[in-house]
Amino acid sequence: MAKRRLSMRKIEEVLRLKWGHNLGNRQIAKSCLVSHSTVREYLDRARLAGLSWPLDPTLDHATLEHAF
């Protein structure tokens, strides 16, 4: 099965809700209509990529996608 492409907007929203508003993974999952394991995966990938909130304003979607 082909792997689904990550939505950069959704990733940004997950990071904003977690790091900007300190919501729990299940709350974020419900808000973003993804599973809580997807939220955890996005957060893990962001940490491994060295990202923090707020995201660098010069970081465009292509660069963010490459980091993931």
Predicted model as a PDB file, atoms N, CA, C, CB and O in Angstrom, pLDDT in the B-factor column:
MODEL        1                                                                  
ATOM      1  N   MET A   1       0.839  -1.175   0.000  1.00 45.00           N  
ATOM      2  CA  MET A   1       0.000   0.000   0.000  1.00 45.00           C  
ATOM      3  C   MET A   1       0.887   1.242   0.000  1.00 45.00           C  
ATOM      4  CB  MET A   1      -0.956  -0.004   1.214  1.00 45.00           C  
ATOM      5  O   MET A   1       1.889   1.302   0.713  1.00 45.00           O  
ATOM      6  N   ALA A   2       0.511   2.220  -0.798  1.00 45.00           N  
ATOM      7  CA  ALA A   2       1.283   3.462  -0.886  1.00 45.00           C  
ATOM      8  C   ALA A   2       1.130   4.259   0.404  1.00 45.00           C  
ATOM      9  CB  ALA A   2       0.830   4.308  -2.102  1.00 45.00           C  
ATOM     10  O   ALA A   2       0.062   4.291   1.016  1.00 45.00           O  
ATOM     11  N   LYS A   3       2.208   4.892   0.791  1.00 53.00           N  
ATOM     12  CA  LYS A   3       2.184   5.718   1.993  1.00 53.00           C  
ATOM     13  C   LYS A   3       1.517   7.050   1.686  1.00 53.00           C  
ATOM     14  CB  LYS A   3       3.613   5.939   2.539  1.00 53.00           C  
ATOM     15  O   LYS A   3       1.803   7.671   0.662  1.00 53.00           O  
ATOM     16  N   ARG A   4       0.620   7.493   2.580  1.00 62.00           N  
ATOM     17  CA  ARG A   4      -0.058   8.767   2.390  1.00 62.00           C  
ATOM     18  C   ARG A   4       0.898   9.925   2.580  1.00 62.00           C  
ATOM     19  CB  ARG A   4      -1.230   8.895   3.346  1.00 62.00           C  
ATOM     20  O   ARG A   4       1.750   9.902   3.469  1.00 62.00           O  
ATOM     21  N   ARG A   5       0.754  10.927   1.749  1.00 64.00           N  
ATOM     22  CA  ARG A   5       1.588  12.124   1.849  1.00 64.00           C  
ATOM     23  C   ARG A   5       1.177  12.937   3.072  1.00 64.00           C  
ATOM     24  CB  ARG A   5       1.477  12.984   0.562  1.00 64.00           C  
ATOM     25  O   ARG A   5      -0.010  13.098   3.354  1.00 64.00           O  
ATOM     26  N   LEU A   6       2.157  13.439   3.784  1.00 69.00           N  
ATOM     27  CA  LEU A   6       1.890  14.235   4.970  1.00 69.00           C  
ATOM     28  C   LEU A   6       1.385  15.617   4.576  1.00 69.00           C  
ATOM     29  CB  LEU A   6       3.149  14.350   5.838  1.00 69.00           C  
ATOM     30  O   LEU A   6       1.919  16.246   3.663  1.00 69.00           O  
ATOM     31  N   SER A   7       0.362  16.076   5.264  1.00 86.00           N  
ATOM     32  CA  SER A   7      -0.155  17.412   5.037  1.00 86.00           C  
ATOM     33  C   SER A   7       0.643  18.386   5.904  1.00 86.00           C  
ATOM     34  CB  SER A   7      -1.683  17.487   5.355  1.00 86.00           C  
ATOM     35  O   SER A   7       0.598  18.316   7.132  1.00 86.00           O  
ATOM     36  N   MET A   8       1.359  19.278   5.266  1.00 89.00           N  
ATOM     37  CA  MET A   8       2.189  20.212   6.015  1.00 89.00           C  
ATOM     38  C   MET A   8       1.332  21.148   6.864  1.00 89.00           C  
ATOM     39  CB  MET A   8       3.069  21.020   5.063  1.00 89.00           C  
ATOM     40  O   MET A   8       1.742  21.536   7.958  1.00 89.00           O  
ATOM     41  N   ARG A   9       0.168  21.508   6.383  1.00 90.00           N  
ATOM     42  CA  ARG A   9      -0.726  22.353   7.189  1.00 90.00           C  
ATOM     43  C   ARG A   9      -1.170  21.626   8.443  1.00 90.00           C  
ATOM     44  CB  ARG A   9      -1.953  22.781   6.373  1.00 90.00           C  
ATOM     45  O   ARG A   9      -1.251  22.218   9.519  1.00 90.00           O  
ATOM     46  N   LYS A  10      -1.458  20.334   8.300  1.00 93.00           N  
ATOM     47  CA  LYS A  10      -1.901  19.558   9.444  1.00 93.00           C  
ATOM     48  C   LYS A  10      -0.752  19.403  10.447  1.00 93.00           C  
ATOM     49  CB  LYS A  10      -2.423  18.177   8.992  1.00 93.00           C  
ATOM     50  O   LYS A  10      -0.967  19.483  11.656  1.00 93.00           O  
ATOM     51  N   ILE A  11       0.444  19.184   9.949  1.00 92.00           N  
ATOM     52  CA  ILE A  11       1.606  19.072  10.833  1.00 92.00           C  
ATOM     53  C   ILE A  11       1.817  20.381  11.583  1.00 92.00           C  
ATOM     54  CB  ILE A  11       2.874  18.700  10.030  1.00 92.00           C  
ATOM     55  O   ILE A  11       2.046  20.376  12.792  1.00 92.00           O  
ATOM     56  N   GLU A  12       1.741  21.496  10.874  1.00 93.00           N  
ATOM     57  CA  GLU A  12       1.894  22.800  11.531  1.00 93.00           C  
ATOM     58  C   GLU A  12       0.825  22.989  12.608  1.00 93.00           C  
ATOM     59  CB  GLU A  12       1.812  23.944  10.493  1.00 93.00           C  
ATOM     60  O   GLU A  12       1.110  23.518  13.683  1.00 93.00           O  
ATOM     61  N   GLU A  13      -0.393  22.560  12.322  1.00 96.00           N  
ATOM     62  CA  GLU A  13      -1.485  22.704  13.292  1.00 96.00           C  
ATOM     63  C   GLU A  13      -1.230  21.834  14.525  1.00 96.00           C  
ATOM     64  CB  GLU A  13      -2.838  22.327  12.646  1.00 96.00           C  
ATOM     65  O   GLU A  13      -1.465  22.270  15.652  1.00 96.00           O  
ATOM     66  N   VAL A  14      -0.752  20.612  14.313  1.00 97.00           N  
ATOM     67  CA  VAL A  14      -0.422  19.737  15.443  1.00 97.00           C  
ATOM     68  C   VAL A  14       0.657  20.383  16.303  1.00 97.00           C  
ATOM     69  CB  VAL A  14       0.045  18.345  14.946  1.00 97.00           C  
ATOM     70  O   VAL A  14       0.538  20.415  17.528  1.00 97.00           O  
ATOM     71  N   LEU A  15       1.694  20.891  15.682  1.00 96.00           N  
ATOM     72  CA  LEU A  15       2.783  21.528  16.429  1.00 96.00           C  
ATOM     73  C   LEU A  15       2.291  22.767  17.169  1.00 96.00           C  
ATOM     74  CB  LEU A  15       3.932  21.903  15.483  1.00 96.00           C  
ATOM     75  O   LEU A  15       2.678  23.002  18.314  1.00 96.00           O  
ATOM     76  N   ARG A  16       1.448  23.552  16.525  1.00 96.00           N  
ATOM     77  CA  ARG A  16       0.896  24.759  17.155  1.00 96.00           C  
ATOM     78  C   ARG A  16       0.060  24.406  18.380  1.00 96.00           C  
ATOM     79  CB  ARG A  16       0.044  25.548  16.150  1.00 96.00           C  
ATOM     80  O   ARG A  16       0.197  25.026  19.434  1.00 96.00           O  
ATOM     81  N   LEU A  17      -0.804  23.408  18.234  1.00 98.00           N  
ATOM     82  CA  LEU A  17      -1.671  23.028  19.349  1.00 98.00           C  
ATOM     83  C   LEU A  17      -0.874  22.410  20.500  1.00 98.00           C  
ATOM     84  CB  LEU A  17      -2.740  22.048  18.872  1.00 98.00           C  
ATOM     85  O   LEU A  17      -1.198  22.632  21.667  1.00 98.00           O  
ATOM     86  N   LYS A  18       0.157  21.643  20.178  1.00 98.00           N  
ATOM     87  CA  LYS A  18       0.956  20.997  21.226  1.00 98.00           C  
ATOM     88  C   LYS A  18       1.893  21.998  21.898  1.00 98.00           C  
ATOM     89  CB  LYS A  18       1.767  19.830  20.640  1.00 98.00           C  
ATOM     90  O   LYS A  18       1.862  22.167  23.117  1.00 98.00           O  
ATOM     91  N   TRP A  19       2.717  22.651  21.103  1.00 96.00           N  
ATOM     92  CA  TRP A  19       3.757  23.508  21.664  1.00 96.00           C  
ATOM     93  C   TRP A  19       3.269  24.925  21.950  1.00 96.00           C  
ATOM     94  CB  TRP A  19       4.932  23.561  20.724  1.00 96.00           C  
ATOM     95  O   TRP A  19       3.779  25.585  22.855  1.00 96.00           O  
ATOM     96  N   GLY A  20       2.294  25.391  21.191  1.00 96.00           N  
ATOM     97  CA  GLY A  20       1.785  26.739  21.398  1.00 96.00           C  
ATOM     98  C   GLY A  20       0.674  26.814  22.428  1.00 96.00           C  
ATOM     99  O   GLY A  20       0.537  27.815  23.131  1.00 96.00           O  
ATOM    100  N   HIS A  21      -0.132  25.739  22.520  1.00 97.00           N  
ATOM    101  CA  HIS A  21      -1.283  25.749  23.421  1.00 97.00           C  
ATOM    102  C   HIS A  21      -1.247  24.625  24.448  1.00 97.00           C  
ATOM    103  CB  HIS A  21      -2.554  25.654  22.625  1.00 97.00           C  
ATOM    104  O   HIS A  21      -2.142  24.517  25.286  1.00 97.00           O  
ATOM    105  N   ASN A  22      -0.209  23.787  24.385  1.00 97.00           N  
ATOM    106  CA  ASN A  22       0.024  22.733  25.372  1.00 97.00           C  
ATOM    107  C   ASN A  22      -1.168  21.779  25.539  1.00 97.00           C  
ATOM    108  CB  ASN A  22       0.354  23.359  26.703  1.00 97.00           C  
ATOM    109  O   ASN A  22      -1.480  21.360  26.654  1.00 97.00           O  
ATOM    110  N   LEU A  23      -1.830  21.440  24.423  1.00 98.00           N  
ATOM    111  CA  LEU A  23      -2.931  20.489  24.470  1.00 98.00           C  
ATOM    112  C   LEU A  23      -2.395  19.062  24.489  1.00 98.00           C  
ATOM    113  CB  LEU A  23      -3.875  20.693  23.273  1.00 98.00           C  
ATOM    114  O   LEU A  23      -1.258  18.809  24.091  1.00 98.00           O  
ATOM    115  N   GLY A  24      -3.217  18.143  24.949  1.00 98.00           N  
ATOM    116  CA  GLY A  24      -2.858  16.733  24.956  1.00 98.00           C  
ATOM    117  C   GLY A  24      -2.988  16.133  23.557  1.00 98.00           C  
ATOM    118  O   GLY A  24      -3.691  16.668  22.699  1.00 98.00           O  
ATOM    119  N   ASN A  25      -2.301  15.019  23.348  1.00 98.00           N  
ATOM    120  CA  ASN A  25      -2.303  14.382  22.033  1.00 98.00           C  
ATOM    121  C   ASN A  25      -3.704  13.976  21.579  1.00 98.00           C  
ATOM    122  CB  ASN A  25      -1.404  13.166  22.050  1.00 98.00           C  
ATOM    123  O   ASN A  25      -4.038  14.125  20.403  1.00 98.00           O  
ATOM    124  N   ARG A  26      -4.521  13.468  22.494  1.00 98.00           N  
ATOM    125  CA  ARG A  26      -5.877  13.050  22.115  1.00 98.00           C  
ATOM    126  C   ARG A  26      -6.752  14.254  21.765  1.00 98.00           C  
ATOM    127  CB  ARG A  26      -6.526  12.246  23.254  1.00 98.00           C  
ATOM    128  O   ARG A  26      -7.578  14.176  20.856  1.00 98.00           O  
ATOM    129  N   GLN A  27      -6.577  15.352  22.473  1.00 98.00           N  
ATOM    130  CA  GLN A  27      -7.323  16.580  22.139  1.00 98.00           C  
ATOM    131  C   GLN A  27      -6.922  17.071  20.749  1.00 98.00           C  
ATOM    132  CB  GLN A  27      -7.064  17.694  23.201  1.00 98.00           C  
ATOM    133  O   GLN A  27      -7.772  17.465  19.951  1.00 98.00           O  
ATOM    134  N   ILE A  28      -5.634  17.042  20.473  1.00 98.00           N  
ATOM    135  CA  ILE A  28      -5.124  17.477  19.172  1.00 98.00           C  
ATOM    136  C   ILE A  28      -5.652  16.556  18.074  1.00 98.00           C  
ATOM    137  CB  ILE A  28      -3.573  17.495  19.167  1.00 98.00           C  
ATOM    138  O   ILE A  28      -6.075  17.019  17.014  1.00 98.00           O  
ATOM    139  N   ALA A  29      -5.623  15.254  18.337  1.00 98.00           N  
ATOM    140  CA  ALA A  29      -6.105  14.278  17.355  1.00 98.00           C  
ATOM    141  C   ALA A  29      -7.558  14.546  17.003  1.00 98.00           C  
ATOM    142  CB  ALA A  29      -5.946  12.847  17.888  1.00 98.00           C  
ATOM    143  O   ALA A  29      -7.937  14.512  15.832  1.00 98.00           O  
ATOM    144  N   LYS A  30      -8.357  14.808  18.000  1.00 98.00           N  
ATOM    145  CA  LYS A  30      -9.783  15.085  17.775  1.00 98.00           C  
ATOM    146  C   LYS A  30      -9.961  16.364  16.975  1.00 98.00           C  
ATOM    147  CB  LYS A  30     -10.536  15.191  19.114  1.00 98.00           C  
ATOM    148  O   LYS A  30     -10.782  16.417  16.060  1.00 98.00           O  
ATOM    149  N   SER A  31      -9.205  17.384  17.310  1.00 97.00           N  
ATOM    150  CA  SER A  31      -9.301  18.668  16.631  1.00 97.00           C  
ATOM    151  C   SER A  31      -8.856  18.581  15.169  1.00 97.00           C  
ATOM    152  CB  SER A  31      -8.468  19.701  17.364  1.00 97.00           C  
ATOM    153  O   SER A  31      -9.450  19.210  14.293  1.00 97.00           O  
ATOM    154  N   CYS A  32      -7.807  17.797  14.916  1.00 96.00           N  
ATOM    155  CA  CYS A  32      -7.218  17.717  13.572  1.00 96.00           C  
ATOM    156  C   CYS A  32      -7.745  16.544  12.747  1.00 96.00           C  
ATOM    157  CB  CYS A  32      -5.719  17.610  13.681  1.00 96.00           C  
ATOM    158  O   CYS A  32      -7.354  16.361  11.594  1.00 96.00           O  
ATOM    159  N   LEU A  33      -8.640  15.746  13.351  1.00 95.00           N  
ATOM    160  CA  LEU A  33      -9.223  14.587  12.677  1.00 95.00           C  
ATOM    161  C   LEU A  33      -8.172  13.572  12.227  1.00 95.00           C  
ATOM    162  CB  LEU A  33     -10.027  15.044  11.482  1.00 95.00           C  
ATOM    163  O   LEU A  33      -8.210  13.065  11.106  1.00 95.00           O  
ATOM    164  N   VAL A  34      -7.240  13.292  13.129  1.00 95.00           N  
ATOM    165  CA  VAL A  34      -6.239  12.248  12.914  1.00 95.00           C  
ATOM    166  C   VAL A  34      -6.198  11.391  14.173  1.00 95.00           C  
ATOM    167  CB  VAL A  34      -4.819  12.858  12.585  1.00 95.00           C  
ATOM    168  O   VAL A  34      -6.793  11.753  15.188  1.00 95.00           O  
ATOM    169  N   SER A  35      -5.506  10.268  14.117  1.00 96.00           N  
ATOM    170  CA  SER A  35      -5.401   9.415  15.298  1.00 96.00           C  
ATOM    171  C   SER A  35      -4.368   9.996  16.269  1.00 96.00           C  
ATOM    172  CB  SER A  35      -5.018   7.965  14.896  1.00 96.00           C  
ATOM    173  O   SER A  35      -3.498  10.775  15.879  1.00 96.00           O  
ATOM    174  N   HIS A  36      -4.483   9.602  17.535  1.00 96.00           N  
ATOM    175  CA  HIS A  36      -3.511  10.099  18.510  1.00 96.00           C  
ATOM    176  C   HIS A  36      -2.118   9.552  18.217  1.00 96.00           C  
ATOM    177  CB  HIS A  36      -3.937   9.718  19.936  1.00 96.00           C  
ATOM    178  O   HIS A  36      -1.120  10.185  18.562  1.00 96.00           O  
ATOM    179  N   SER A  37      -2.042   8.381  17.581  1.00 96.00           N  
ATOM    180  CA  SER A  37      -0.725   7.846  17.219  1.00 96.00           C  
ATOM    181  C   SER A  37      -0.095   8.675  16.094  1.00 96.00           C  
ATOM    182  CB  SER A  37      -0.843   6.364  16.788  1.00 96.00           C  
ATOM    183  O   SER A  37       1.129   8.789  16.022  1.00 96.00           O  
ATOM    184  N   THR A  38      -0.913   9.248  15.227  1.00 95.00           N  
ATOM    185  CA  THR A  38      -0.402  10.140  14.178  1.00 95.00           C  
ATOM    186  C   THR A  38       0.144  11.416  14.802  1.00 95.00           C  
ATOM    187  CB  THR A  38      -1.513  10.477  13.149  1.00 95.00           C  
ATOM    188  O   THR A  38       1.190  11.917  14.388  1.00 95.00           O  
ATOM    189  N   VAL A  39      -0.559  11.937  15.791  1.00 97.00           N  
ATOM    190  CA  VAL A  39      -0.075  13.124  16.510  1.00 97.00           C  
ATOM    191  C   VAL A  39       1.279  12.819  17.131  1.00 97.00           C  
ATOM    192  CB  VAL A  39      -1.089  13.572  17.607  1.00 97.00           C  
ATOM    193  O   VAL A  39       2.217  13.607  17.007  1.00 97.00           O  
ATOM    194  N   ARG A  40       1.381  11.674  17.798  1.00 97.00           N  
ATOM    195  CA  ARG A  40       2.645  11.285  18.430  1.00 97.00           C  
ATOM    196  C   ARG A  40       3.754  11.160  17.386  1.00 97.00           C  
ATOM    197  CB  ARG A  40       2.480   9.954  19.193  1.00 97.00           C  
ATOM    198  O   ARG A  40       4.884  11.590  17.622  1.00 97.00           O  
ATOM    199  N   GLU A  41       3.430  10.569  16.229  1.00 95.00           N  
ATOM    200  CA  GLU A  41       4.419  10.415  15.160  1.00 95.00           C  
ATOM    201  C   GLU A  41       4.897  11.779  14.657  1.00 95.00           C  
ATOM    202  CB  GLU A  41       3.827   9.599  13.996  1.00 95.00           C  
ATOM    203  O   GLU A  41       6.098  11.984  14.479  1.00 95.00           O  
ATOM    204  N   TYR A  42       3.979  12.702  14.429  1.00 94.00           N  
ATOM    205  CA  TYR A  42       4.343  14.043  13.977  1.00 94.00           C  
ATOM    206  C   TYR A  42       5.253  14.734  14.992  1.00 94.00           C  
ATOM    207  CB  TYR A  42       3.082  14.886  13.737  1.00 94.00           C  
ATOM    208  O   TYR A  42       6.247  15.359  14.623  1.00 94.00           O  
ATOM    209  N   LEU A  43       4.903  14.614  16.275  1.00 96.00           N  
ATOM    210  CA  LEU A  43       5.705  15.252  17.323  1.00 96.00           C  
ATOM    211  C   LEU A  43       7.090  14.618  17.418  1.00 96.00           C  
ATOM    212  CB  LEU A  43       4.990  15.157  18.678  1.00 96.00           C  
ATOM    213  O   LEU A  43       8.085  15.321  17.593  1.00 96.00           O  
ATOM    214  N   ASP A  44       7.157  13.304  17.304  1.00 96.00           N  
ATOM    215  CA  ASP A  44       8.452  12.616  17.326  1.00 96.00           C  
ATOM    216  C   ASP A  44       9.319  13.050  16.152  1.00 96.00           C  
ATOM    217  CB  ASP A  44       8.254  11.094  17.299  1.00 96.00           C  
ATOM    218  O   ASP A  44      10.507  13.327  16.312  1.00 96.00           O  
ATOM    219  N   ARG A  45       8.713  13.105  14.975  1.00 94.00           N  
ATOM    220  CA  ARG A  45       9.464  13.528  13.780  1.00 94.00           C  
ATOM    221  C   ARG A  45       9.946  14.968  13.914  1.00 94.00           C  
ATOM    222  CB  ARG A  45       8.594  13.385  12.517  1.00 94.00           C  
ATOM    223  O   ARG A  45      11.064  15.297  13.517  1.00 94.00           O  
ATOM    224  N   ALA A  46       9.107  15.812  14.469  1.00 94.00           N  
ATOM    225  CA  ALA A  46       9.483  17.221  14.648  1.00 94.00           C  
ATOM    226  C   ALA A  46      10.665  17.343  15.602  1.00 94.00           C  
ATOM    227  CB  ALA A  46       8.287  18.040  15.177  1.00 94.00           C  
ATOM    228  O   ALA A  46      11.593  18.113  15.358  1.00 94.00           O  
ATOM    229  N   ARG A  47      10.623  16.582  16.685  1.00 95.00           N  
ATOM    230  CA  ARG A  47      11.744  16.610  17.643  1.00 95.00           C  
ATOM    231  C   ARG A  47      13.036  16.112  16.988  1.00 95.00           C  
ATOM    232  CB  ARG A  47      11.414  15.748  18.888  1.00 95.00           C  
ATOM    233  O   ARG A  47      14.097  16.710  17.160  1.00 95.00           O  
ATOM    234  N   LEU A  48      12.936  15.015  16.238  1.00 94.00           N  
ATOM    235  CA  LEU A  48      14.114  14.477  15.553  1.00 94.00           C  
ATOM    236  C   LEU A  48      14.672  15.467  14.529  1.00 94.00           C  
ATOM    237  CB  LEU A  48      13.766  13.156  14.862  1.00 94.00           C  
ATOM    238  O   LEU A  48      15.880  15.513  14.293  1.00 94.00           O  
ATOM    239  N   ALA A  49      13.785  16.255  13.927  1.00 91.00           N  
ATOM    240  CA  ALA A  49      14.213  17.246  12.938  1.00 91.00           C  
ATOM    241  C   ALA A  49      14.734  18.520  13.598  1.00 91.00           C  
ATOM    242  CB  ALA A  49      13.059  17.585  12.002  1.00 91.00           C  
ATOM    243  O   ALA A  49      15.220  19.419  12.913  1.00 91.00           O  
ATOM    244  N   GLY A  50      14.634  18.603  14.942  1.00 92.00           N  
ATOM    245  CA  GLY A  50      15.127  19.771  15.658  1.00 92.00           C  
ATOM    246  C   GLY A  50      14.217  20.981  15.553  1.00 92.00           C  
ATOM    247  O   GLY A  50      14.667  22.114  15.717  1.00 92.00           O  
ATOM    248  N   LEU A  51      12.934  20.748  15.280  1.00 92.00           N  
ATOM    249  CA  LEU A  51      11.992  21.858  15.151  1.00 92.00           C  
ATOM    250  C   LEU A  51      11.508  22.303  16.523  1.00 92.00           C  
ATOM    251  CB  LEU A  51      10.797  21.460  14.268  1.00 92.00           C  
ATOM    252  O   LEU A  51      11.512  21.527  17.478  1.00 92.00           O  
ATOM    253  N   SER A  52      11.095  23.551  16.607  1.00 89.00           N  
ATOM    254  CA  SER A  52      10.526  24.088  17.839  1.00 89.00           C  
ATOM    255  C   SER A  52       9.434  25.071  17.450  1.00 89.00           C  
ATOM    256  CB  SER A  52      11.620  24.775  18.734  1.00 89.00           C  
ATOM    257  O   SER A  52       9.294  25.440  16.284  1.00 89.00           O  
ATOM    258  N   TRP A  53       8.669  25.486  18.443  1.00 91.00           N  
ATOM    259  CA  TRP A  53       7.582  26.438  18.201  1.00 91.00           C  
ATOM    260  C   TRP A  53       7.923  27.764  18.813  1.00 91.00           C  
ATOM    261  CB  TRP A  53       6.254  25.921  18.763  1.00 91.00           C  
ATOM    262  O   TRP A  53       8.442  27.785  19.929  1.00 91.00           O  
ATOM    263  N   PRO A  54       7.671  28.857  18.171  1.00 92.00           N  
ATOM    264  CA  PRO A  54       7.078  28.954  16.844  1.00 92.00           C  
ATOM    265  C   PRO A  54       8.074  28.533  15.771  1.00 92.00           C  
ATOM    266  CB  PRO A  54       6.589  30.376  16.581  1.00 92.00           C  
ATOM    267  O   PRO A  54       9.286  28.675  15.929  1.00 92.00           O  
ATOM    268  N   LEU A  55       7.535  28.017  14.689  1.00 89.00           N  
ATOM    269  CA  LEU A  55       8.389  27.610  13.574  1.00 89.00           C  
ATOM    270  C   LEU A  55       9.084  28.837  12.993  1.00 89.00           C  
ATOM    271  CB  LEU A  55       7.563  26.879  12.479  1.00 89.00           C  
ATOM    272  O   LEU A  55       8.550  29.946  13.008  1.00 89.00           O  
ATOM    273  N   ASP A  56      10.260  28.612  12.495  1.00 88.00           N  
ATOM    274  CA  ASP A  56      11.024  29.666  11.832  1.00 88.00           C  
ATOM    275  C   ASP A  56      10.188  30.213  10.668  1.00 88.00           C  
ATOM    276  CB  ASP A  56      12.413  29.129  11.327  1.00 88.00           C  
ATOM    277  O   ASP A  56       9.759  29.435   9.816  1.00 88.00           O  
ATOM    278  N   PRO A  57       9.945  31.519  10.608  1.00 88.00           N  
ATOM    279  CA  PRO A  57       9.111  32.085   9.540  1.00 88.00           C  
ATOM    280  C   PRO A  57       9.685  31.872   8.144  1.00 88.00           C  
ATOM    281  CB  PRO A  57       8.921  33.557   9.773  1.00 88.00           C  
ATOM    282  O   PRO A  57       8.951  31.949   7.158  1.00 88.00           O  
ATOM    283  N   THR A  58      10.969  31.607   8.048  1.00 88.00           N  
ATOM    284  CA  THR A  58      11.568  31.366   6.731  1.00 88.00           C  
ATOM    285  C   THR A  58      11.381  29.915   6.287  1.00 88.00           C  
ATOM    286  CB  THR A  58      13.060  31.714   6.756  1.00 88.00           C  
ATOM    287  O   THR A  58      11.738  29.557   5.164  1.00 88.00           O  
ATOM    288  N   LEU A  59      10.826  29.088   7.160  1.00 86.00           N  
ATOM    289  CA  LEU A  59      10.612  27.672   6.864  1.00 86.00           C  
ATOM    290  C   LEU A  59       9.363  27.519   6.008  1.00 86.00           C  
ATOM    291  CB  LEU A  59      10.488  26.841   8.169  1.00 86.00           C  
ATOM    292  O   LEU A  59       8.247  27.718   6.490  1.00 86.00           O  
ATOM    293  N   ASP A  60       9.550  27.160   4.724  1.00 87.00           N  
ATOM    294  CA  ASP A  60       8.394  26.973   3.860  1.00 87.00           C  
ATOM    295  C   ASP A  60       7.950  25.501   3.898  1.00 87.00           C  
ATOM    296  CB  ASP A  60       8.724  27.413   2.405  1.00 87.00           C  
ATOM    297  O   ASP A  60       8.616  24.662   4.504  1.00 87.00           O  
ATOM    298  N   HIS A  61       6.836  25.203   3.256  1.00 84.00           N  
ATOM    299  CA  HIS A  61       6.288  23.844   3.305  1.00 84.00           C  
ATOM    300  C   HIS A  61       7.241  22.810   2.713  1.00 84.00           C  
ATOM    301  CB  HIS A  61       4.964  23.794   2.569  1.00 84.00           C  
ATOM    302  O   HIS A  61       7.314  21.685   3.209  1.00 84.00           O  
ATOM    303  N   ALA A  62       7.962  23.169   1.672  1.00 87.00           N  
ATOM    304  CA  ALA A  62       8.902  22.234   1.055  1.00 87.00           C  
ATOM    305  C   ALA A  62      10.038  21.887   2.020  1.00 87.00           C  
ATOM    306  CB  ALA A  62       9.473  22.827  -0.246  1.00 87.00           C  
ATOM    307  O   ALA A  62      10.436  20.726   2.120  1.00 87.00           O  
ATOM    308  N   THR A  63      10.549  22.871   2.714  1.00 86.00           N  
ATOM    309  CA  THR A  63      11.620  22.640   3.686  1.00 86.00           C  
ATOM    310  C   THR A  63      11.097  21.833   4.876  1.00 86.00           C  
ATOM    311  CB  THR A  63      12.214  23.983   4.168  1.00 86.00           C  
ATOM    312  O   THR A  63      11.786  20.939   5.367  1.00 86.00           O  
ATOM    313  N   LEU A  64       9.902  22.137   5.336  1.00 84.00           N  
ATOM    314  CA  LEU A  64       9.296  21.386   6.421  1.00 84.00           C  
ATOM    315  C   LEU A  64       9.083  19.935   6.015  1.00 84.00           C  
ATOM    316  CB  LEU A  64       7.972  22.022   6.838  1.00 84.00           C  
ATOM    317  O   LEU A  64       9.356  19.019   6.791  1.00 84.00           O  
ATOM    318  N   GLU A  65       8.593  19.730   4.791  1.00 86.00           N  
ATOM    319  CA  GLU A  65       8.378  18.372   4.298  1.00 86.00           C  
ATOM    320  C   GLU A  65       9.697  17.612   4.234  1.00 86.00           C  
ATOM    321  CB  GLU A  65       7.710  18.400   2.912  1.00 86.00           C  
ATOM    322  O   GLU A  65       9.751  16.432   4.580  1.00 86.00           O  
ATOM    323  N   HIS A  66      10.750  18.273   3.797  1.00 84.00           N  
ATOM    324  CA  HIS A  66      12.063  17.640   3.729  1.00 84.00           C  
ATOM    325  C   HIS A  66      12.568  17.265   5.121  1.00 84.00           C  
ATOM    326  CB  HIS A  66      13.064  18.569   3.039  1.00 84.00           C  
ATOM    327  O   HIS A  66      13.214  16.230   5.288  1.00 84.00           O  
ATOM    328  N   ALA A  67      12.279  18.097   6.116  1.00 81.00           N  
ATOM    329  CA  ALA A  67      12.694  17.816   7.486  1.00 81.00           C  
ATOM    330  C   ALA A  67      11.992  16.589   8.040  1.00 81.00           C  
ATOM    331  CB  ALA A  67      12.420  19.015   8.377  1.00 81.00           C  
ATOM    332  O   ALA A  67      12.546  15.868   8.870  1.00 81.00           O  
ATOM    333  N   PHE A  68      10.762  16.354   7.575  1.00 79.00           N  
ATOM    334  CA  PHE A  68      10.016  15.207   8.028  1.00 79.00           C  
ATOM    335  C   PHE A  68      10.383  13.985   7.234  1.00 79.00           C  
ATOM    336  CB  PHE A  68       8.542  15.466   7.938  1.00 79.00           C  
ATOM    337  O   PHE A  68       9.845  12.905   7.480  1.00 79.00           O  
TER     338      PHE A  68                                                      
ENDMDL                                                                          
END                                                                             
